Amino acid sequence: METINRKNVVAEILKDKTPFGFTPHKVFYNEINIRRKKWAMIVRGEKEPTITELQGICTFFKTDIKNYI
């Protein structure tokens, strides 16, 4: 799988799209097809999301993936 180069692009998306914080629910995990543990590691910057995961996150938050890669 191809990964992105930037350190914590998901944190940027969350900051841009959810200024009051974001608590993911089951629907979120199902829509982007990611497990809770992997999501937590991505948000903390321990792992980088794959392009497919990043695309799912951007689709969920209704933003363009080109802004973040």
Sequence and secondary structure as in RCSB ss.txt:
>XXXX:A:sequence
METINRKNVVAEILKDKTPFGFTPHKVFYNEINIRRKKWAMIVRGEKEPTITELQGICTFFKTDIKNYI
>XXXX:A:secstr
  B SSS HHHHHHHHH TT     HHHHHHHT  HHHHHHHHTTSS  BHHHHHHHHHHTT  GGGT 
